[in-house]
Amino acid sequence: MIDKLLGLVQEFAGSAVVENPAVPNSKNDLAVKSIADGILGGLKQEATGSGFGNIVGMLTKGGNVSSSVMNAVQGSVIDNLMSKVGISSTVAKSIAKQVVPSILGSLSRKAADAKNTHFDAGSILSSLTGGKTKGFDIQSLVDKGIGNGDGKLDLNDVISLLGKSQSSSGGNSGGGLLGALGGLLGGGK
């Protein structure tokens, strides 16, 4: 995933990094790599913490990036630019504010686009969680109503899904609670 992310950073970092006199030309490549690492670190932090639902929303709703994801990623990018490139806090904040929204917006749109096979939401999420979501059909979860648009993946979403599953299958036929959970996890009919 880092290669794809690096490509997005290179696409959007031009004026913020390469044309920025506060970033020495000899450190342009390091700055671009530090931004990519910072974005990946911020996304991983959110995906493995309380922001999992926000990451799922970002990867499936084309351009919808929550403020908590944006803040976590910008903070990670700022830290990386300061520690790895040695630029000031003011310059690092300016660069992060210029590039992070564009990169995350592009990543979100590309991941949500079913025609774009280079940015698959399930693969990205698996990469961010260290493989813990491997095999989850993220788009299927969203299509079945997970998240209810509130940016959180919680018990209310599972209850909502179970209600939809039971009403659409005519009650408990198909295995009831276990059948619905099996469908949620990809083991349904």
Rosetta blueprint (number, residue, H / E / L):
1 M L
2 I H
3 D H
4 K H
5 L H
6 L H
7 G H
8 L H
9 V H
10 Q H
11 E H
12 F H
13 A L
14 G H
15 S H
16 A H
17 V H
18 V H
19 E L
20 N L
21 P L
22 A L
23 V L
24 P L
25 N H
26 S H
27 K H
28 N H
29 D H
30 L H
31 A H
32 V H
33 K H
34 S H
35 I H
36 A H
37 D H
38 G H
39 I H
40 L H
41 G H
42 G H
43 L H
44 K H
45 Q H
46 E H
47 A H
48 T L
49 G L
50 S L
51 G L
52 F H
53 G H
54 N H
55 I H
56 V H
57 G H
58 M H
59 L H
60 T H
61 K L
62 G L
63 G L
64 N L
65 V L
66 S L
67 S H
68 S H
69 V H
70 M H
71 N H
72 A H
73 V H
74 Q H
75 G H
76 S H
77 V H
78 I H
79 D H
80 N H
81 L H
82 M H
83 S H
84 K H
85 V H
86 G L
87 I L
88 S L
89 S H
90 T H
91 V H
92 A H
93 K H
94 S H
95 I H
96 A H
97 K H
98 Q H
99 V H
100 V H
101 P H
102 S H
103 I H
104 L H
105 G H
106 S H
107 L H
108 S H
109 R H
110 K H
111 A H
112 A H
113 D L
114 A L
115 K L
116 N L
117 T L
118 H L
119 F L
120 D L
121 A H
122 G H
123 S H
124 I H
125 L H
126 S H
127 S H
128 L H
129 T L
130 G L
131 G L
132 K L
133 T L
134 K L
135 G L
136 F L
137 D L
138 I H
139 Q H
140 S H
141 L H
142 V H
143 D H
144 K L
145 G L
146 I L
147 G L
148 N L
149 G L
150 D L
151 G L
152 K L
153 L L
154 D L
155 L H
156 N H
157 D H
158 V H
159 I H
160 S H
161 L H
162 L H
163 G H
164 K H
165 S H
166 Q H
167 S H
168 S H
169 S L
170 G L
171 G L
172 N L
173 S L
174 G L
175 G L
176 G H
177 L H
178 L H
179 G H
180 A H
181 L H
182 G H
183 G H
184 L H
185 L L
186 G L
187 G L
188 G L
189 K L
